[in-house]
Amino acid sequence: MRIAVVGAGITGIHTCAALLGRGHSVILIDRNPGPAQGASYAPGLLCSDFASHPAFAPESHRGMLRRKPGFFRAEGLMERLKHRKLLSAVGWNPSHPGFAENDSRFGKFFREADRFARAESRARGIEEERTEGSLLLLTREEGASIGERFPDLSFLSPEEALAAAPGLSPSPAFASALRVPRDSSCNGTYAARQLLRQLRNGRRDQFEEIYRSKVEKVETKGGAATGVRLSDGQRIPADGVVLANALGAIPLLRGLGVRLPAIEAEGFTMTFEAEEFSSLPVVTIAFPSLEFTASRVDCRMRATGRLLLGAPGDRARKEEFDRLYDAVLGSFVNLRVKDGTMRFWSGRTAFSPDRFPVSGLVPGITGLAVNLLHGIFGVTLAPICAKITASGFEDPETGTQCLADACSPRRFAS
Ligand SMILES: Cc1cc2nc3c(=O)[nH]c(=O)nc-3n(C[C@H](O)[C@H](O)[C@H](O)COP(=O)(O)OP(=O)(O)OC[C@H]3O[C@@H](n4cnc5c(N)ncnc54)[C@H](O)[C@@H]3O)c2cc1C
């Protein structure tokens, strides 16, 4: 089949790889001038292993987060969540009848996705840029909560943390730290770009890319997808279409009468070079109470801040950048920004109400698939979701059947 994949972020690139691997020919389309310029720009050097460590696995985040009324397919969800910090809003309400079960299912899915992502990278010979581990700086309360849940973990004292991360400022904001050795942070965007280069080199006759072209419409005939129409009026015929264009898919789906319950959030990053390269920490620093994560990405530092739900205005955006700047620069001694290198970035990502991505064929429209709503887990989820999506064009493979069901767009069909 000839399949059009809309969106050249991490999700779209992995989707192309999975489709090409199954012998389809693929045309990748993005409105930006090049790949990975949407949300896939953001996860500079973050999580994979970090997030799959038992103490940081999604289902255990609740112990580290401030408790607020939970949400789970609740009435008035969008209203209640608007402009609230995501991690606080997702307060994990254990008293909700469906929540614990969903939480544990998502944890299992995430760990499976992480294993799969690593195996895929190894099989393709893809190198990931990594830091020398991660250090999670904890308040007394957070340390006690994690210690209760994971009695085997050993914590570092503030002095040991400072020794493990020279350059970190002594701070009353953390009482202990957890060290996740080696391998704990990978640069998913870097890996996705390598994968794209492999596709370009290996499958030239079956792989095409179009940039600076916005898809305006998915064309259908007799209930089947027949291609896409671009903003310049050009029509790209295809036997199948995959929407891997994050929030950009929502209006395209609406045009076909399909609605997805996407919860939007805006994320923030700050990237800069330091005057003294040696003052950049060699480990990823995650500081939940100051709400930032900072990593070394080649010769720069990339810090991410809060996720704000909904669509924050310019003022909220500026406040978050100021806050992030102060929190990061205040947490390290001798860290001075090299003139002209500071870059602030913000962009949207989206979640489904149950946090599972939505990957697979869209019910009611033959040949149309989506691969969306990866939230803040896109690096880890991209390979397995690509496999689920690509296999949907044939029979779901043994082994991904239950995952394919969990991620199916059907669960939101009314
Ligand atoms: C601050 C922040 C930190 C994050 N940290 C992590 C992390 O630590 N670990 C992790 O796993 N994930 C993390 N994520 C999430 C991760 O970045 C996303 O899940 C992932 O990048 C989503 O990739 P994507 O390809 O689905 O979307 P995108 O990268 O947004 O790609 C969508 C593409 O579609 C294109 N597009 C949209 N509409 C159209 C259209 N109509 N026509 C043509 N092209 C279109 C856009 O130009 C874009 O290139 C983070 C996200 C943010 C914002």
PDBQT file of the ligand as one rigid body, heavy atoms in Angstrom, charges set to zero:
ROOT
HETATM    1  C1  LIG A 501       8.221  20.288  27.678  1.00  0.00    +0.000 C 
HETATM    2  C2  LIG A 501       8.022  18.881  27.230  1.00  0.00    +0.000 A 
HETATM    3  C3  LIG A 501       8.804  17.873  27.790  1.00  0.00    +0.000 A 
HETATM    4  C4  LIG A 501       8.649  16.560  27.381  1.00  0.00    +0.000 A 
HETATM    5  N1  LIG A 501       9.412  15.597  27.947  1.00  0.00    +0.000 NA
HETATM    6  C5  LIG A 501       9.290  14.316  27.562  1.00  0.00    +0.000 A 
HETATM    7  C6  LIG A 501      10.080  13.276  28.139  1.00  0.00    +0.000 A 
HETATM    8  O1  LIG A 501      10.872  13.517  29.014  1.00  0.00    +0.000 OA
HETATM    9  N2  LIG A 501       9.942  12.024  27.706  1.00  0.00    +0.000 N 
HETATM   10  C7  LIG A 501       9.035  11.705  26.743  1.00  0.00    +0.000 A 
HETATM   11  O2  LIG A 501       8.915  10.535  26.394  1.00  0.00    +0.000 OA
HETATM   12  N3  LIG A 501       8.268  12.663  26.167  1.00  0.00    +0.000 NA
HETATM   13  C8  LIG A 501       8.375  13.945  26.569  1.00  0.00    +0.000 A 
HETATM   14  N4  LIG A 501       7.578  14.919  26.041  1.00  0.00    +0.000 N 
HETATM   15  C9  LIG A 501       6.542  14.526  25.094  1.00  0.00    +0.000 C 
HETATM   16  C10 LIG A 501       7.056  14.386  23.713  1.00  0.00    +0.000 C 
HETATM   17  O3  LIG A 501       7.759  15.549  23.358  1.00  0.00    +0.000 OA
HETATM   18  C11 LIG A 501       5.848  14.202  22.817  1.00  0.00    +0.000 C 
HETATM   19  O4  LIG A 501       5.021  13.165  23.304  1.00  0.00    +0.000 OA
HETATM   20  C12 LIG A 501       6.285  13.828  21.419  1.00  0.00    +0.000 C 
HETATM   21  O5  LIG A 501       7.255  14.720  20.972  1.00  0.00    +0.000 OA
HETATM   22  C13 LIG A 501       5.095  13.849  20.519  1.00  0.00    +0.000 C 
HETATM   23  O6  LIG A 501       5.577  13.608  19.246  1.00  0.00    +0.000 OA
HETATM   24  P1  LIG A 501       4.617  13.723  18.021  1.00  0.00    +0.000 P 
HETATM   25  O7  LIG A 501       5.408  13.330  16.846  1.00  0.00    +0.000 OA
HETATM   26  O8  LIG A 501       3.359  12.989  18.312  1.00  0.00    +0.000 OA
HETATM   27  O9  LIG A 501       4.185  15.262  17.966  1.00  0.00    +0.000 OA
HETATM   28  P2  LIG A 501       4.982  16.507  17.354  1.00  0.00    +0.000 P 
HETATM   29  O10 LIG A 501       6.417  16.416  17.622  1.00  0.00    +0.000 OA
HETATM   30  O11 LIG A 501       4.251  17.721  17.818  1.00  0.00    +0.000 OA
HETATM   31  O12 LIG A 501       4.784  16.315  15.805  1.00  0.00    +0.000 OA
HETATM   32  C14 LIG A 501       3.595  16.639  15.138  1.00  0.00    +0.000 C 
HETATM   33  C15 LIG A 501       3.984  17.199  13.791  1.00  0.00    +0.000 C 
HETATM   34  O13 LIG A 501       2.803  17.352  13.007  1.00  0.00    +0.000 OA
HETATM   35  C16 LIG A 501       2.963  18.508  12.221  1.00  0.00    +0.000 C 
HETATM   36  N5  LIG A 501       1.611  18.933  11.819  1.00  0.00    +0.000 N 
HETATM   37  C17 LIG A 501       0.580  19.282  12.634  1.00  0.00    +0.000 A 
HETATM   38  N6  LIG A 501      -0.517  19.533  11.905  1.00  0.00    +0.000 NA
HETATM   39  C18 LIG A 501      -0.175  19.359  10.613  1.00  0.00    +0.000 A 
HETATM   40  C19 LIG A 501      -0.881  19.472   9.390  1.00  0.00    +0.000 A 
HETATM   41  N7  LIG A 501      -2.189  19.795   9.349  1.00  0.00    +0.000 N 
HETATM   42  N8  LIG A 501      -0.210  19.223   8.246  1.00  0.00    +0.000 NA
HETATM   43  C20 LIG A 501       1.099  18.884   8.252  1.00  0.00    +0.000 A 
HETATM   44  N9  LIG A 501       1.821  18.759   9.392  1.00  0.00    +0.000 NA
HETATM   45  C21 LIG A 501       1.186  18.975  10.558  1.00  0.00    +0.000 A 
HETATM   46  C22 LIG A 501       3.690  19.495  13.121  1.00  0.00    +0.000 C 
HETATM   47  O14 LIG A 501       4.362  20.453  12.341  1.00  0.00    +0.000 OA
HETATM   48  C23 LIG A 501       4.645  18.572  13.879  1.00  0.00    +0.000 C 
HETATM   49  O15 LIG A 501       5.911  18.489  13.283  1.00  0.00    +0.000 OA
HETATM   50  C24 LIG A 501       7.700  16.250  26.406  1.00  0.00    +0.000 A 
HETATM   51  C25 LIG A 501       6.920  17.260  25.824  1.00  0.00    +0.000 A 
HETATM   52  C26 LIG A 501       7.067  18.569  26.233  1.00  0.00    +0.000 A 
HETATM   53  C27 LIG A 501       6.221  19.635  25.596  1.00  0.00    +0.000 C 
ENDROOT
TORSDOF 0
